[in-house]
Amino acid sequence: MQAILTVLFALSYWGYANLAEIAGFPRQMKWLVASAGLINLLYLFAMLDQLEAGYWILLTAGVISQLVRWSLVITKKWQPDFVDERLHLYDFWMLFAGILFVIQLLKNPLVHYDNYSHWAVMVKYLHFTGHLPDAGQKLITFTSYLPGSSLFIAYVIRFLGYSSWAMLLGQFFLIWSAIGGLFAVLPDQRRQLNQLVICIAISFSMMANISIRTNNLLVDYLLAVFTAGALAGIWALRQKPLLQLAFFSCWLQACS
């Protein structure tokens, strides 16, 4: 059953990313848009106190969208405009580096550094109670940040299973989707030198991330890279003001 839920989650997440691309967002931004959109939808269900139902509704909707897309492409009733777009250097770099990070996260335990690691506590609270904390509870004491990332991670572990590596993997999805969005700033996707410069800059930022790392749910690095991805997306959408406004609105709520 767990394997089936994992496959369904992957299909659903992919389905939302493809919907973002079909809507007109650049291919480099589709995972970031999907992540930010899911956080906003999870917020909506959480505010309605229907978080558990929201998990299943969002999973089902994403799977259906992906299956419909596949069926239309297979039957040749619809052909996306972007199927002929070539692969680029950063596609291979993202895939290779992403696989290495996932393998490493599978081996790492979840580490709580200090009181500010309450985001891990928030994820556990959401998972076991099924709703956002209220003013009367005593467990969550640090409330200066919105629980957007915690909602997304709780959504991930709902289907991948409750474990340390699943929580870390959920946060990794957010970080990696934001990093992918950085490549949307390239005016010419064929310039491999420009792609290489961004890849090197990302690598140095991760190497310099000594205090935070990726074996905890602190949001310091996540906030920085999510903001950088959002700024790149806003610039890339400068000729599409409606999409730019929609993206900015989603990011404003999700960047937490």
ABEGO torsion letter per residue (X at the ends): XAAAAAAAAAAAAAAAAAAAAAAGBBAAAAAAAAAAAAAAAAAAAAAAGAAAAAAAAAAAAAAAAAAAAAAAAAAGABBBAAAABBBBAAAAAAAAAAAAAAAAAAABBBBBABAAAAAAAAAAAAAAAGBBBBAABAABABAABBAAAAAAAAAAAAAAEBBAAAAAAAAAAAAAAAAAAAAAABABAABAAAAAAAAAAAAAAAAABAAAEAABABAAAAAAAAAAAAAAAAAAAAABAAAAAAAAAAAAAABX
